[in-house]
Amino acid sequence: MAKIDLISNAWCDLVFEGRNKTYGAYALRKGTGKRNTVAILMVLIVAVLGFSALQIKNAIEANRKVAITTGLEASKLIEKKPEVKKKAPVEIEKPKEVVKVKSSVKFTAPVIKKDSEVKPEEEMKSQEDLTKTNTAIGAFDVKGNSDEGTVLKAEEEIAQPEPPKVEENKVFDVVEQQPQFPGGMAALNSWLRDNMEYPVVAAEAGIQGRVVVQFVVEKDGSVSGAHVVRSVDPALDREALRVVSKMPNWIPGKQNGSAVRVKYTVPVTFRLQ
């Protein structure tokens, strides 16, 4: 049997001799050799590229290791400069002033005790002994260093009464300096009159009167905790609370010079024209 070259198209013509060559199978089989050649070339190219990339990668990593090793060796060769420590400045002590103290004899105040309870140094000096000696009388028995010095005295600390502490959250009814609306009571009445809206329901019913509202003036002058202590009508009560809660900051009250929380009462008058 003769050998057939698979790349050659001669075997395809032999197979389709006397047959319909316009059918797609003939064209497909005739191009088999070309496709096989292209596929083999592509496989070889891919293999060569992969091998080359692997070699390049290995070469780069080898160069990087060499560079790192060289850098480490070079850093080891750099000599460290010796650190020069600065000496702290020498402090020269100033000569202390010698206080001149005069010799003195302790004066013992007369206290009634049993003889067994009296210590020798606490025995009271007689008038004769005090007259004969030239030593000054003081609070201690002191052997001084100068005749022109001063006699040592006992230092007595007089405890000053602490000012009364003010509780932080305590609400005062009366304080030394009462809180005040900016401008006084006239300004307060004017502000209430300008900002108050007469409820329509109360106006139609002809209801009028004075609602008394109580609130707390805080340390920063703001108003909090407004509530009605004397009611006239629900509609008037709500309007009184609204206008009081809307008031600007007051001048806070003070106790012992410090701002404190103070309870305050304001009447809000509703009068029909």
BELCOR-V482592 format. One record per run of one state. SS is the DSSP state (@ for helix, = for strand, . for the rest). FROM is the first residue (numbers start at 1). TO is the last residue. Records with the same first field share a line. If there is no record, write none. Layout:
SS = FROM-TO + FROM-TO
This chain:
. = 1-9 + 16-23 + 31-31 + 78-100 + 102-103 + 107-114 + 118-119 + 123-126 + 133-135 + 139-141 + 143-149 + 151-170 + 173-176 + 178-179 + 181-184 + 196-199 + 205-208 + 218-222 + 231-233 + 246-250 + 252-252 + 256-257 + 271-273
@ = 10-15 + 24-30 + 32-77 + 115-117 + 120-122 + 127-132 + 185-195 + 200-204 + 234-245
= = 101-101 + 104-106 + 136-138 + 142-142 + 150-150 + 171-172 + 177-177 + 180-180 + 209-217 + 223-230 + 251-251 + 253-255 + 258-270
